[in-house]
Amino acid sequence: MNDSDEGAGRAARSRRADARRNEETLLDAAAEVFVTSGVEAPVRDIAAKAGVGVGTIYRHFPTRADLIIAVYRHQVEACAEAGPALLASSATPHAALARWIDLFVDFLVTKHGLAAVLQSGDTGFDALHAYFLDRLVPVCAQLLDAAVVAGEIRSDVDALVLMHGVGNLCIGAERDTRYDARRMVELLVAGLRQPRST
């Protein structure tokens, strides 16, 4: 390989890395706008948040469904990747679990308005729920298992059941602005603690 080929290869990798970063910026901006305005928010609001033109969003995501699916997958991946990282960096497995559940709550809040869209009949949404379960249930189970092994939490907690419980606690926030879903989830996570023997 000559120098010009090597230089071209570096330039191509740099362009791909830039494209990935730009797409992540768009997805993060869309997620933030979805939290405040729901998934039907105008594309111009997302473009403004990302600091790009509307055409850039349509170039990456030709339809709203494409954008919603990409945001959803991006958020799932971020949540899935956070689990092992938190386990490695937190003081205890229970602390890692609590921090991960907090991220999971953020993810659920981002889904504001997504439920109705998921049931819209668009075939692009069919596989999202299975994808969500396939990626996140094992991460939650890994965190729970580590906390059980450390003797921090009870051993009879199922990952899927816990995630359903967290999801159900988050539902109330949409109907009552005084309802503090995050506080209720904190109480749930605290309640997983192993009872102290007397």
N, C-alpha and C positions, 0 to 999 in steps of 0.2 A: 504494500500500500504506500503510495507516495504522499508527500506533505499536503497536496491539494485535496486528495481524497480524505485524509484524516481531518483536515480543516472543515471539509464539507460535512463529514460525519458529526463533528462537534457542533457545528451550526445547526444541523438538523435536530440533534438531541436538545440543544438549547431552545429551539423553537417549540419542540414538543413539551418541554418543561414549562415554558412561558404559556403555552396553550392550556396546559393542565391548571396552572395557577390562575389564569384568567377565568377558566370554567369554574374553579372552586370559588373564586370571588363572586361570580354571578350566582352560584348556588347558595352561598352564605347570605348574600343580599336578598335573594328570593325567600329564603327561610325566614329572615328577619321581617320582611314585609308580610309574609303569610301569618306570622304571629300576631301582628297588629291589625291586619286587614283581611285575613282569610285568604284562601287559595284563589279566589276570584279577583284578587287585587289587580288593578291595571298594570300592564307590562311596563308602561312608562314610569310607574313608581319604582318598580324593580330596577329598571335601567338607571334611574336617577340615584338610587341607593348604591348601585354598583359603580357608578361613574362612567357609564358607557351609553352608547346610543341604543335606541329600541331595535334597530336593525341587527346589532351585534347579538342581542338575545335571540332574535328569530333565526339568525344564522346558526347558532348553537342548538336551539330548541324550536323547531318549526311550528309546533303546536303547544297549546297550554298543557295538554296531557303530557307531552314530552318533558316539559319543564317540571311539572308536578312529580312525575316519576323520578326524574333525575334528582330533585331536591330530597325526596323521600329516601332514595337509595344512598345519597350522600350522607344524610343524617344517620341512617342505619349503620353505615360503614364507620362513621366517626364514633358512634356509641359502641359498636362492636370492638373497634381497635382500642378504645379507652380502657376496657376491662382489664386486660393483661398488664397494660402500662400502669394502671392504678394499683393493681396487686403488687407490682414490683416496687412502686415508689411510696406507698402509704405505710404508716407506722404499724398498722394491723390489718388483717383481712376484713374485719368489720368496718374499719374506717374506709377501706377501698370499696366495700359494698355500698356503704352510705353515700360516698362520692359518686359512684356509678349510678345508683338509683336517682341521685340528683340530676345527673346528665340525662337519664331516661325520662325524668319528668320534663326537662327542657325539650326533649324530642317529642313527647306527647303534646306539649303546648304548641310546638311547631306544626303539628298535624291539624291545628284548628281549621275546621271546615273540610278536612280531607275525607271524613267518613261519607259525607253525601256524594262527593265526587267519586269515591271508590265504588259506590253503588249505582253509578250513572249508566252502566252498560258498556262503557268503553273497554274493549278487550285488552288494552294496554295495562289496565289496572289489575287484571285477574291474578297475576302471580305475585303481587306485592305483599299480600298478607303472609303467604308461605315463605317468601324471602325474609320478611321481618322475623318470623318465628325461627327459621333456620339459622339466621345470623345471631339473634340476640338471646334466645333461650339458653344455648350452650354457654354463653359468656356469663349470664346470670348464675347458671348452675356452677360454673367454675368458681365464681366469687363466693357463693354459698358454701360449696364444699371446702374451700380454704378456711372460711370462718368456722365451720363445724370442726375441722381437724384441729384448729387452734383452740377449740373449746369455748369460743366466744358466743356462738348462737346455738339454738336448739337444732336437732338433726332432722326434724320432721317437716321442713319447709321445702316445698316444691317450687322450682324456678318459674314455671309457667303460671302457677297459682299466685305467686308473689307478684309477678308482672301484671296479671289481671287485677289483683287487688290495688296496685299502684294506679293502674289505668282507671279503675272505678273511682278511686279517691280524687283523681284529676278532673273527672266529669263535672263535679259540682261547681268548679270555678267558672264554667261558661254561663251558669244561670244566676250566680250570686257574686257580686264583686267583693262582698265582705268575706266570702269563703276563702280560706288560705289553704289551698291544696298542698303546698310544699310543707306547711306545718303538720298537716295530717299525715303526710308520707313520712316525715321525720319521726312521728310517734309510732307509725307502723314499723319502721326500721329499728327503732329503739326497742320495740316490743319483741323483736326476734332474739334478743339477748338471752343467753342461757340463765335460767333462774339460779341464784346463788344458794348453795346448800347452807343450812343453818346448823 
